[in-house]
Amino acid sequence: MKAGDLVTLSAYANRLDALYRWCSRRRKQAAKAPMVGLIINASPSRWRKEETLYEVRWMEPDGPKGRDGQYGGFHFERKDLKFVSRS
């Protein structure tokens, strides 16, 4: 993934307690499309050499700030995100 890619929350992220509010299963019940975001920054992690942290700007105004929801860090890990299909 690189800056400029469109992403949404992965199945792993949907299982995180901190992201329950934005969970796609919950959003489907409300008849909404999955939340889409744009990667604006990809930077290497300070703690793990192989890991990259991603900063995402969501298209909806109330999107999560990071993998801890509205609290904590402002980055997502690779396993928290997936590409949006082109169809």
C-alpha positions in Angstrom: 0.0 0.0 0.0 1.1 3.5 -0.7 -0.2 7.1 -0.4 -3.2 7.6 -2.6 -4.7 4.1 -2.4 -8.4 3.7 -1.4 -8.9 1.4 1.5 -11.6 0.2 3.9 -11.4 -1.6 7.3 -10.5 -5.3 7.0 -12.2 -8.3 8.7 -9.5 -8.2 11.4 -10.2 -4.5 12.2 -13.9 -5.2 12.3 -13.2 -7.6 15.2 -11.3 -5.0 17.3 -13.3 -3.7 20.2 -12.0 -0.1 19.7 -13.4 -0.1 16.1 -16.8 -1.6 16.9 -18.6 1.7 16.1 -17.3 1.6 12.5 -17.7 -2.2 12.1 -19.0 -3.2 8.6 -21.4 -5.8 10.1 -23.0 -3.1 12.2 -23.0 -0.7 9.2 -24.7 -3.3 7.0 -27.6 -3.4 9.4 -28.0 0.3 8.9 -28.0 -0.2 5.1 -24.8 1.8 4.6 -21.9 1.1 2.3 -18.5 0.2 3.8 -16.5 3.2 4.9 -13.8 4.3 2.4 -10.7 6.2 3.1 -7.6 7.5 1.4 -4.1 6.7 2.6 -2.3 10.0 3.0 0.9 8.8 4.6 2.8 5.6 4.9 5.8 5.5 7.3 8.0 2.8 8.8 7.3 1.8 12.3 9.8 2.8 15.0 9.3 -0.4 16.9 9.2 -3.2 14.2 11.4 -3.1 11.2 9.0 -5.0 8.8 5.9 -3.0 9.8 4.6 0.1 8.1 2.1 2.5 9.7 -0.6 4.1 7.6 -2.4 7.4 8.1 -5.9 7.4 6.6 -8.3 10.2 5.8 -11.8 8.8 5.8 -14.4 10.1 3.4 -17.0 10.3 6.2 -16.6 13.0 8.8 -16.8 10.7 11.8 -14.2 8.1 10.8 -11.8 6.5 13.3 -8.5 8.4 13.9 -6.5 5.2 14.4 -6.7 1.6 15.3 -7.7 2.6 18.8 -10.8 4.4 17.6 -10.8 8.1 18.6 -8.3 7.5 21.4 -4.6 6.7 21.3 -2.6 6.5 18.1 -3.4 8.0 14.8 -2.2 5.2 12.6 -3.4 1.9 11.2 -1.4 -1.3 10.6 -1.5 -3.2 7.3 -3.7 -5.9 8.8 -6.3 -3.3 9.7 -6.9 -2.2 6.1 -7.8 -3.7 2.8 -8.0 -2.3 -0.7 -11.4 -1.1 -2.1 -12.5 -3.2 -5.1 -12.7 -1.4 -8.4 -16.1 -2.7 -9.3 
